[in-house]
Structures are given as structure tokens and as C-alpha cells.
Amino acid sequence: MFLLEDPPKTMNADSVGMKIFRDRIVLKIFGVVLLGASAISILEPILPIYFEEHLGANSIHIGVLFGITTLAYGMVSPLAGWLSDRCGTFSLMMSGLLILAVSLPLVILPNSLILEGAVLFLVGAAASFVLTPTLPELANSVDRLGGGAYATAFAVFNMAYSVGMIIGPIVGGGLADLFGLSTALYIMCFVLICYSLSSRLIKHEQKSHRMDELCCGKK
């Protein structure tokens, strides 16, 4: 432990730290993390009652089912990291949002605990595809802005994740009481799809704008 040394201090870390909270890509990642955490936590207040009433699940069954989601998240994370390095962080995040959107309404379809566990495994895997690429993309954003403020960037992840975990159960319980369980899940599905598609359009517009700038510069 005594051989470990802190990395050299970067003089512009403070200025980069301020830029992080105004950067469009960082704000987009904030939204991805918030939605990913919300999509997982939205299930917490509404599924236990559903499992008990429709699948005859007891407390142990419910604990195991939610544990499957977390297990899938951990097991798939190395694969998500590998795909992120090879396919790109942004592409995997948006694909993960779409998979998560599709998998959420499926949780009320199974008529057995085994099938329910399989669906929740898919939910956890999709969440891993959403959240795992966000940290390296935050690091890339710090490098692009000048470097040195990595802790501040990673704090963005913690902030977004915490907000999502708070909002998810509140929104999930409220929507389920107002419109029913299935409608609540479809609303979350719609939000995830809209955010994914809108982010893809923004990225395409930014890429086209950069290409136009390059072409104008050559002229």
C-alpha cells in the first residue's frame, strides 16, 4: 500500500470540473443513468404484490426473483464492457435502453416463477448494457474537455443513479395506482424508447454538423 502514489495533479481540473456539468454528452449520460436506475427501481414497489397474487410467491421467492436481476447485472457486466470497447459506448447504451424497454412489459406475462426469473434475468442484463458503458464514456468526456476531473465525472454517475433509484419507486407506485401495473410498465417503456431514439437523432445531427465544419474548413 505504501508503494501506491496519487496520480499527478492536473492544473485545469477545476475548470474541467465546471465544464462537465454543462457538457451535452455528460448531460445525456446523466439521463441514461437516471433512466436505467429508474427502470430497475420502478419494479420494486409494484412487482412483489403482483408475484404474490398471480404467481403465489412467498417472501423467499420474491427475494430470489429480485436477486436474479442483480445477478444478471453482475454476470453480464464483463460482456457489456467487452462490447462497449469494440462496438462503442454510445451504441451499447442506446441498444441497452431499447432492450430494457422491450423487457419491462414482459415481466407480467409469465405464469410461472421459473419463466419470471428468466424475464428478470433479461431485465438485469439489459440494465448492464445501459449502465456499464456510461463510466468509460464519462472518462472520455473528461479527456475531451482537458483531463484531470475524473472524480467529478464519476460523481455525475452516482448523482444520476441515486436520483433514478429515488424517482423509480415513487413513479412506479403512483402510475400503478392510477393506471394499473401494465400501463405503468408501458409508460416507462415509451419513455425509454423516446430517449433512445432522440439521443440517436442528436448524435446524428452533431456528426453531420462536424462533417460540414470540416468541409468548410477545407475550402
C-alpha positions as a printed NumPy array, in Angstrom:
array([[  0.   ,   0.   ,   0.   ],
       [  2.911,   2.382,   0.712],
       [  4.067,   1.997,  -2.884],
       [  0.843,   3.478,  -4.231],
       [  1.011,   7.089,  -5.331],
       [ -1.66 ,   9.567,  -6.274],
       [ -1.73 ,  10.473,  -9.968],
       [ -0.14 ,  13.802, -10.844],
       [ -2.425,  16.752, -10.297],
       [ -3.819,  18.466, -13.348],
       [ -3.827,  22.235, -13.161],
       [ -7.035,  22.652, -15.154],
       [ -9.024,  20.094, -13.141],
       [-11.196,  22.815, -11.591],
       [-12.089,  24.369, -14.936],
       [-12.796,  20.972, -16.468],
       [-14.953,  20.106, -13.465],
       [-17.143,  23.129, -14.159],
       [-17.376,  22.299, -17.846],
       [-18.547,  18.761, -17.07 ],
       [-21.891,  19.956, -15.738],
       [-22.505,  21.974, -18.916],
       [-21.328,  19.396, -21.448],
       [-24.118,  17.999, -23.637],
       [-22.68 ,  14.498, -23.773],
       [-22.289,  14.356, -19.989],
       [-25.858,  15.576, -19.555],
       [-27.006,  12.914, -21.998],
       [-25.179,  10.256, -19.98 ],
       [-26.814,  11.645, -16.839],
       [-30.179,  10.969, -18.465],
       [-29.157,   7.453, -19.482],
       [-28.075,   6.553, -15.944],
       [-31.162,   8.154, -14.411],
       [-33.495,   6.222, -16.718],
       [-31.58 ,   2.979, -16.27 ],
       [-31.799,   3.214, -12.488],
       [-35.447,   4.293, -12.636],
       [-36.383,   1.391, -14.897],
       [-34.959,  -1.077, -12.395],
       [-36.317,   0.567,  -9.251],
       [-39.764,   1.146, -10.734],
       [-40.372,  -2.581, -10.255],
       [-39.661,  -2.608,  -6.516],
       [-42.996,  -1.327,  -5.144],
       [-45.284,  -2.99 ,  -7.7  ],
       [-43.922,  -6.452,  -8.502],
       [-43.949,  -8.071,  -5.028],
       [-47.728,  -7.72 ,  -4.768],
       [-48.127,  -8.982,  -8.329],
       [-45.904, -12.002,  -7.662],
       [-47.858, -12.846,  -4.539],
       [-51.301, -12.51 ,  -6.093],
       [-50.683, -14.025,  -9.549],
       [-47.778, -16.437,  -9.049],
       [-48.349, -17.469,  -5.444],
       [-44.879, -16.286,  -4.478],
       [-43.816, -16.01 ,  -0.854],
       [-41.181, -13.707,   0.613],
       [-38.326, -16.076,  -0.241],
       [-39.483, -16.407,  -3.858],
       [-39.724, -12.639,  -4.211],
       [-36.247, -12.177,  -2.75 ],
       [-34.794, -14.738,  -5.152],
       [-36.519, -13.155,  -8.154],
       [-35.124,  -9.716,  -7.381],
       [-31.756, -11.313,  -6.686],
       [-31.797, -12.782, -10.192],
       [-31.963,  -9.278, -11.639],
       [-28.898,  -8.206,  -9.658],
       [-27.095, -11.454, -10.505],
       [-27.708, -10.884, -14.206],
       [-26.428,  -7.318, -13.931],
       [-23.161,  -8.533, -12.408],
       [-22.698, -11.529, -14.695],
       [-23.327,  -9.601, -17.907],
       [-21.181,  -6.584, -16.943],
       [-17.903,  -8.081, -18.304],
       [-19.652,  -8.852, -21.596],
       [-21.105,  -5.339, -21.657],
       [-17.635,  -3.906, -21.102],
       [-16.189,  -6.041, -23.898],
       [-18.94 ,  -4.975, -26.298],
       [-18.517,  -1.362, -25.245],
       [-14.816,  -1.437, -26.107],
       [-15.484,  -2.947, -29.521],
       [-18.837,  -1.532, -30.595],
       [-18.717,   1.866, -28.922],
       [-20.124,   3.088, -25.634],
       [-22.909,   5.187, -27.114],
       [-24.245,   2.419, -29.366],
       [-24.378,  -0.067, -26.496],
       [-26.097,   2.4  , -24.165],
       [-28.849,   3.152, -26.674],
       [-29.266,  -0.517, -27.589],
       [-29.487,  -1.352, -23.899],
       [-32.255,   1.199, -23.423],
       [-34.246,  -0.387, -26.242],
       [-33.744,  -3.912, -24.836],
       [-34.743,  -2.689, -21.392],
       [-37.836,  -1.023, -22.863],
       [-38.882,  -4.28 , -24.519],
       [-38.175,  -6.431, -21.46 ],
       [-40.094,  -4.364, -18.9  ],
       [-43.632,  -5.181, -20.165],
       [-42.664,  -8.854, -20.307],
       [-42.445,  -9.16 , -16.524],
       [-46.224,  -9.517, -16.202],
       [-46.588, -12.208, -18.885],
       [-45.054, -15.365, -17.306],
       [-47.356, -17.76 , -15.467],
       [-44.607, -19.491, -13.504],
       [-41.784, -18.422, -11.212],
       [-39.16 , -20.007, -13.477],
       [-40.255, -18.024, -16.519],
       [-40.48 , -14.907, -14.383],
       [-36.894, -15.449, -13.296],
       [-35.83 , -15.699, -16.947],
       [-37.527, -12.391, -17.781],
       [-35.953, -10.655, -14.781],
       [-32.569, -12.012, -15.857],
       [-33.149, -10.264, -19.193],
       [-34.048,  -7.051, -17.364],
       [-30.822,  -7.193, -15.357],
       [-28.748,  -7.937, -18.462],
       [-30.321,  -5.015, -20.313],
       [-29.582,  -2.719, -17.374],
       [-25.956,  -3.813, -17.545],
       [-25.822,  -2.871, -21.232],
       [-27.238,   0.548, -20.312],
       [-25.083,   1.417, -17.298],
       [-21.717,  -0.266, -17.872],
       [-20.677,   1.908, -20.869],
       [-21.529,   5.149, -19.079],
       [-18.395,   5.228, -16.906],
       [-15.843,   4.926, -19.759],
       [-17.853,   7.475, -21.744],
       [-17.656,   9.871, -18.796],
       [-13.881,   9.329, -18.714],
       [-13.752,  10.041, -22.459],
       [-15.649,  13.264, -21.872],
       [-13.117,  14.351, -19.254],
       [-10.264,  13.677, -21.686],
       [-12.063,  15.637, -24.393],
       [-12.578,  18.612, -22.056],
       [ -8.965,  18.701, -20.887],
       [ -8.5  ,  15.929, -18.328],
       [ -7.996,  15.846, -14.573],
       [-11.594,  15.857, -13.276],
       [-12.379,  12.153, -13.365],
       [-13.73 ,  12.026,  -9.811],
       [-16.165,  14.823, -10.635],
       [-17.3  ,  12.972, -13.754],
       [-17.841,   9.732, -11.864],
       [-19.795,  11.69 ,  -9.257],
       [-22.225,  12.506, -12.07 ],
       [-22.907,   8.776, -12.354],
       [-23.576,   8.496,  -8.608],
       [-25.868,  11.519,  -8.664],
       [-27.897,  10.246, -11.606],
       [-28.111,   6.721, -10.196],
       [-29.281,   7.992,  -6.805],
       [-31.927,  10.236,  -8.346],
       [-33.15 ,   7.362, -10.51 ],
       [-33.383,   4.989,  -7.557],
       [-35.433,   7.594,  -5.682],
       [-37.732,   8.532,  -8.552],
       [-38.341,   4.991,  -9.826],
       [-40.309,   3.563,  -6.875],
       [-42.3  ,   6.775,  -6.429],
       [-43.246,   6.983, -10.106],
       [-43.843,   3.246, -10.357],
       [-46.128,   3.129,  -7.355],
       [-48.   ,   6.246,  -8.434],
       [-48.545,   5.096, -12.009],
       [-49.613,   1.634, -10.891],
       [-52.199,   3.112,  -8.513],
       [-53.54 ,   5.491, -11.152],
       [-53.479,   3.372, -14.302],
       [-52.605,  -0.193, -13.327],
       [-49.413,  -2.24 , -13.446],
       [-49.322,  -2.946, -17.17 ],
       [-49.944,   0.695, -18.117],
       [-47.194,   1.839, -15.756],
       [-44.722,  -0.504, -17.438],
       [-45.785,   0.585, -20.917],
       [-45.331,   4.249, -19.962],
       [-41.782,   3.515, -18.8  ],
       [-41.204,   1.543, -21.996],
       [-42.354,   4.536, -24.065],
       [-40.054,   6.923, -22.17 ],
       [-37.02 ,   4.668, -22.68 ],
       [-37.675,   4.291, -26.405],
       [-38.209,   8.039, -26.896],
       [-34.993,   8.896, -25.072],
       [-33.006,   6.341, -27.034],
       [-34.33 ,   7.5  , -30.409],
       [-33.962,  11.2  , -29.592],
       [-30.374,  10.657, -28.447],
       [-29.587,   8.866, -31.689],
       [-31.008,  11.796, -33.682],
       [-28.974,  14.311, -31.661],
       [-25.814,  12.287, -32.217],
       [-26.525,  12.079, -35.958],
       [-27.087,  15.855, -36.145],
       [-23.847,  16.527, -34.251],
       [-21.928,  14.227, -36.582],
       [-23.404,  15.954, -39.648],
       [-22.541,  19.348, -38.192],
       [-18.93 ,  18.296, -37.6  ],
       [-18.685,  16.993, -41.156],
       [-19.994,  20.311, -42.503],
       [-17.422,  22.191, -40.404],
       [-14.628,  20.001, -41.741],
       [-15.758,  20.514, -45.308],
       [-15.971,  24.287, -44.83 ],
       [-12.525,  24.289, -43.248],
       [-11.004,  22.506, -46.22 ],
       [-12.494,  25.08 , -48.568]])
